[in-house]
Amino acid sequence: MHVEQRRWTTIDGWNRDPGELRDAQLVFAFASTGVCESSAPFDDLARAYPNAEIIGCSTAGEIFETQVTDETLVSAAVRFDSTRVRATRVHIADAADSFTAGRMLAASLPHEDLVHVLVFSEGLKVNGTDLVQGLGAALPKNVTVTGGLAGDGHRFDHTYVVWKGRPERVGLVAVGLYGRALRIGYASLGGWDPFGPERMITRSRDNVLYELDGKSALALYKDYLGEHAADLPASGLLFPLSLRTSTDNAPVVRTILGVDEEQQSMTFAGDMPEGGYARLMKANFDRLIDGAGGAAKISYEAVGSISPDLALLISCVGRKMVLQQRIEEEVESVRQVLGAGTKLTGFYSYGEISPFTPDARCELHNQTMTITTLVERDGER
């Protein structure tokens, strides 16, 4: 498995010419929404890697090795030795279609020898919980899934997915990876501290939350945010909610995508089911960075405690807003675990898709660092 990384900026263009991976089968492309509105860098990618599936999405920040940038495009071209790839795409117009879209996406991939699916979704008109459940309903039980929701910086206006090297505003894209040679590791960890009382969700519909403990959820939330409430929904990234649906399941974190003042409601990236319990969370700088390193360690051990060829890092925009100038520390903590030989690429998202750890079920997360590690084993097909 061979990986070639490049970065494009409006001022300087590409940081390097394409190398010797003209026969790459797969290219990941992650870019700001502004760059997605320019065709030039994507035309360049298509010329550099004419036989590759070029997929990706818009971001809230791009990861290039241990650097985090904005308003750029980062690419990682991959030439597998034995692994086969198959890309697919479906459209989604409304969050209510998320389960069906996920099921259609999974069903459109051949299942024989399928090992893993990487998925990138439109970030604002999707219910990530339903999307993950739809994928799981149509995939074989032994096939794992990781990925993320596209971002739009702190704006929450519109997002893109990249399909066949072209950004488009409505869709889900996925790539299936096939064959016994590929070893996959993955993990998703946070680092936020809960505070305040746990409250029951007494009125909700799918991913729209109306009431906690019989009171307006938005009003309660604004009381906690104080002066930050004026900057919703962006400021909500600083104070996510911990969601517990049962005593048997680990809590997941949910981030606000939008607010409706007239309905006094908040829209989240995933389901907020009635009868569940929600609790506010706040940042702990050191634990956020430790969480990234912890996810790296789990995904490293999952591939046999060897340095993987490629690590795909998908971290939440809320972590970026909190860490600010310290943001590269969480990427550097990943580098310390995986080693200098691993190529790091990825983006800051509106939601992360992964099991917490190997053997756990796949879920939508917010405010986590999710890491997918890939390495090929010689001599297996």
N, C-alpha and C positions, 0 to 999 in steps of 0.2 A: 504494500500500500504506500503510495507516494502522494504528498500534499504540497501544493504551491500556493502561497498567499500573496495577495497584492492589495493595495489601498489606493483609492482615487479621491482627490479633492478638487474643488472648483478652481482653485488658484494654481495648483501644481500639476494637475492631472494624475497619472499613475506614478506610484513611487518606484516602480521597476517594470521592465518589459516582461512579457510572458516568457517562461523558460522552456523546458522540454516536455511539458505535459499537454501538448496539443491533442493527444489522444485521451485526455481525461474523460471519464464517464459521467462525472457529477461535479457541479460547481454550486457552492453555497454563496449567495449574494445578499448582504444585509446593508441597508442604506437609510438615511433620513428621508422623510417624505419629500423634502425639497429636492434632493438628488433623484428620487424616484420620478419626479416630473421632468427630468432631463433624459433624453434618449441616448446621448452620446456615450456615457460609460457602459451602458448595457449593450450597445452596438459593438463596442470594443470587446466585451466579454464573449459575445457570440462569435466574433472573428477569431479570437484567441483560442477558443475551445469549441470548434464547430460540431463535434459529435457529442457534446455533453448535455445532460439535463441541467438547466440553470434554474434553480429555485431559491426562494428566500422570502424576505418581507421587509417592510419599513420598520423603523426602530425608534426608541427613545435614547439611543446612544449605541455606538458600534464598538466591538471588541476586536482588537488586532494585536495578537500576542498579549503582552501585559499592559497595553495602552488602551484607554477608553477615549473615544473621540465623538464629536457631533458634526453633523452636516458632511459626512463622508460616505463612501461606499467601500466595504471590505469584502473581499472574495477569497474563497478557499477552494481551489480546484483539486479533485481527488481522482487518482488513477488506481483502481483496485487491481490486485494481481489475480484474484479468483472470484471475488464477490460480484454478483450481477445486480443491476439497479433497474427499477421501473418507476416512473413518475406518473402522477395522476392529479386531476383537479376537478372540483365541483364548485358551482356557484352557491352563494347563500345571500338572501336578501333581507332576512329578518331573524332575530334571535329565536323565534318560535320554530324555525326550520333546522335548528342546530343538531338535534338527534338524527333526523333524517339525512342531513348532509354528512355527518360523521359516518353513518352506516353506508351511505352510497360511496363515500370515499374509500372505505375499507373494502367494500364489495368489488370495486373496480380494479383492485390489485389481485393478480393471480396469487393463490395461497400456497401452492406447492413450493417447498424449500424456503418460504418466507421466514425470515428471522426477526426483523425489526422494521418498524415504520417511524419515519420522522415526519412530523406534520407542522405546517405553519398556517395560521388562520388569520383572516381579517380580525381586527382587534376590538371593534366597537359594536358591531351588529351580530354578536355571537354569544350564546350561553355556553361557556366553556365546559361546565359540568355535563350538559346534554351532549355536547360534541364528543367528549371522552367516552360517555356511555354508549353513544352510537357507534363509535369506532370499536369498542369492546364487544358490542353485540354481533358484529359481522366478521371479526377476526378470530382465527384459531386461538385457543387458550394459551398456547406456548409462545405466541408472538407478542413482543413488547412494543410499547409506544412511548416516544418522548417528542417534545417540540415546544411551541409557544405561540402566543398571540402577538400579532404585529403591534407596533407602537407608533405614536405621533408626538414624540417629545412630551412636553407638559401641556400640549394644546387640546388633546382629545377631540379633534375635529374630523379627521379622516385618516385611514390607513391603507396600505397596499400589501398585496402579496405578489411575489415574482414567479411568473409561470412562463416557461420556455424563453427565459431571458427578458421578459417584458413585464413591467409593473402593471397591475390591474387592481381596481378598488373593491371588487366584490368577488370573494372566492376563498377557497381552502385549497392548499396544495400539499401533496405528500410524496415521499419517495419510499418505496419498499426496497429493502436490502435482502439479498438472497444468497444462500449457500452456507455450508458448514465452516468455511474458513474464517468467517467474521466472528469476533468476540466483542460483545457489547457490555459496557458498564454504565450505570446511571444512579443518580441519587439527587435528592432535593431537600435542602435544609434552610431554615430561616435565621432566627436570632433576635426576635422581637420579644419584649416583655409585656405580659398582660397587666392591666390595671383597672381599678373600678370593679363594680359588681358584675356578675354574669347575669344576663337578662334573657328571658324567653322570647322567642320570635312568635308573636301572637297573630300577626297578619302579614302575609307575603304572597307573591305569585311568581313562581319560578325564581328568577334572579332579581326580582324587584321587591324591596323590603319597605313595608308601610308602618308596622307597629312593633315595638318592643315593650313587653309587660303592659300591653294595652294602651300605650301612649305613642304619640308620633315619634317614629324612629329618627326622622330628620331633625326634629326639635331637640331631642335628647342628644343627638350627635353634635349639634351646633353648640349646646351648652358645654360640652366637653372641649370642643375646639376653641371656644372663646374668640379671640381676634382672628384666628386662622379661618373661621367659618366664612368670612367674606371671600376667600379665595377658592371655595369649592367649585368643581370637584378636585382640582389639582392638589389642594392642601390635604385632601383625604388620604393621599398617598403616604402622608406622614403619620397617620393614625388609622391603620387598618383594623379590621375586626377578626377576632378568632372565632371560628364556627365549630361547635361540637354538636353532632347530630345524634350521637349515642355514646354510652359509656364504653362501648367496645371499639370505637374508632378514634384514631388520633385526631386532634383538632387540626383543621386546615385554616389558612388565612385568606381572607377575602378583601379585595380592594374596590373602592367605588369607581365606577366609570361615568356616572352622571347623576344629577339630582333634578327632581321635578318639584318646584315650589308650590305649584297649584295642587298637586296630589300629595304633597308632603312625603315624597318617597325618594328612595335611593336605589339606583341600579348598580348591581355588582357584576363582576366578570363571571361568576358562577352562582349556582342555586343557593338560596337562603330559605330553607324549608321551614314551614310552620312546625312548632314543637321543638325545634332546635334551640341551642343556646349560643348567644353571641356576647363577646366581651371585647372592649377596646384594647388596643396594643400600642406601645410606643417603642421608639428605637433604643437599642443598646449598642453603641458603636462597636465595642470589642466583640460582642456576641454576633453581630452581623458578619464581621470579618472571619471570626472563628467558624461560623456556619458555612461559609464558602469553602474554607479549608476542610471542614468535616465532610461536606458533599464530595469534594475531590478525593478524600481518603477512601470513602465507601466505593466510589466508582473505580478507583485505582485497584482496590482489592478485588473487585468483581471481575476484572480482566486478568487476574492472576498475579497482581502486585508487580507488574512490569509497566514500563512507560508506554502508554498508548501512542499510536501514530497521530491521532487527532482527538481533540477534546472540543465539543460544542458547548459553549457556556451561554445559558439564557438566564439573565438576572432581571429582577423587577425594577421598573423605573422609580418606585418608591425608595428602594435602597440607594439609588443614585442620588435622589434628592436629599436624603438624610446624610449620606457619607460625604457628598460634595467633593472637596479637595482630597479627601481620603479614598475616593472611589477606586483608584487603582490598587489599593491595598488588598481588596478582596480578590482581585485577579492575580495579584502577586502571591497571595496565599495558596491559590490553586497551582501556580507554577512551582512553588516549593514542594508540593506533594507529588506532582506528576513528573517533574524533571524537565531539564532543558531540551530534551529530544522531542517533546510533544508539541505539536502545533496547536495554538489556541485561537479559536475564532468564536464569534457569537454576537449577541446584541442584548439590549435592555428592552423589556417587553411590557405588555399589559396583562400578562398571565403566563404561567409556566405549566407544562404538561409532562408529568413523570410520576412513577411510583416514588414514594419516599425513599425506599431502599429496595434492593433485589428481593423478589418474592412477595412484595407488597402490591396491592392493586394500583393501577394507574389512576391518577386524579388530577384535577386542575388545582394549581397553587397560585397564590399571589405572594409577593414580597419574599420570595425565596431565591436562592441561587441553585439552578438546576444544571447538572453536568452530565453529558453523554460522552463516554469515551469509546473509541473504536480502534481495534487492532486486528490485523489478519494473522492467522496461524499458517505457517508454511506447509505446503503439501496436502492441504485439504480443500475439497471442492464441494 
